Amino acid sequence: MTDAPATKWLTLPDLAEILGLKSSQIRRLIEDRALLATKVDGVLKVPEVFIVNGEPMHELRGTLLVLADSGFSDEEAMHWLLNEEDSLGVSPIQALLSGRKAEVRRVAQALGF
């Protein structure tokens, strides 16, 4: 997944250092859908934008659950979150960062497969 515009990617060791957690705890955050990771150049990575004030963005987990319930694969969810969504006017992750959680989740639900 490298088509997201200007995305800085963090490896699991990067995340462990930033969040002050062990790699196993980072993997648990991914399993629990508090974070979403994808392979970039063969290495599991998380977009830096998913980390806010030194922790996973709080709005991300619920949004990831809505996307999964709507039939999105992890790869499709990552693409959708990082690329501009016409109905939002910005990428969904930017909309989440600006406090538009309910709107983002409504759009995600409406796009369900």
N, C-alpha and C positions, 0 to 999 in steps of 0.2 A: 504494500500500500504506500505508494509514493506520490500519488496524484493530488494530495491535499496541498493547497497553496501555502507556501512559506511556513510549514509546520516544523518545529524543532522537536526532535524525538529523544526520549530518555530511555536508557537501558534499565533493566531491573537493578543492577548495582548502583546506577545513578539515583534511582528512586529510593533505594534503601538508605543511601547517604542523605538525601534531601529530607526524607520522612523520618529518619532515625529509626528505621525498622530493619529486621533481618530479611533476607531474600525470600525465606519461606512465608513471612508475613505479607510481603508484597504479592506473592503468588496467591495467597488467601484473599487479598483485596480484589484481585482479578477474578478468582473463582466466585466470590460473593457479589460480583458485578458492581463493586464500588469504583473500580477502574476497568478500562477496556484496553487491551493490548493487541498488537498485531505484529507480524514478522515484517521487518524492514531490512532488506539486504541479508536475510536469513537469521536475524537476531530479533527476539521478542522485545518490543518497545512500546512506550506509552507517550502520547503527545504531551509536551510540557504544559500546554494550556489546560489540561485536566487537573493540574495541581494549582491550588489557590491558597495563599497564605500558609504554605508549608504543609498542606494536607489535600487529600482528594476532594475535588469540588463536590459539595454536598448534594447539589441538584442532579449530579450525573447518575447515581445509582437508580433512582426512580425513573429517570428518562431511559436508561438502558433496559430496565424491566419492561417499560411500555413498548420499546422497540422490539424486544424479544417476543413479547406477547402479540405484537403486530406482524410477526413473521420475518423480521429482519435477522439475517445471519450476523455474526460479529463483524465480518468484513463489510457488509452493507451498512451496518450501524456506524462503523468508523467513517466510511465514505460520507454518509449522510450528515453526521455531526460536523465534519470538518470542511464541507463544501457549501457554497451558497445555496440556500433554499429560497426559491422565488417567492413563496408565500410569506416568508419572514423578512426578505430583503437583505439578509445577512446569513452567515452560516449559523446553524442551530447552536453550536458551542458559543458563538459570540452573543446570540440572543440569550442563552442561559447566563452568561457572564453579566449581561445587562439587566438581569432580574425578570426575564420573560418566561419563566419556567412553565406556567400553565399553558401559554400559547404554544411553546415548543412541543409539549406533550400532546396537545390537541392535534397539531399538525402531524406528529408521528403516528398517532392513533388513526387519523384519517387516511394515511398512506398505507395502512396495513394491507397485507397480502391475503 
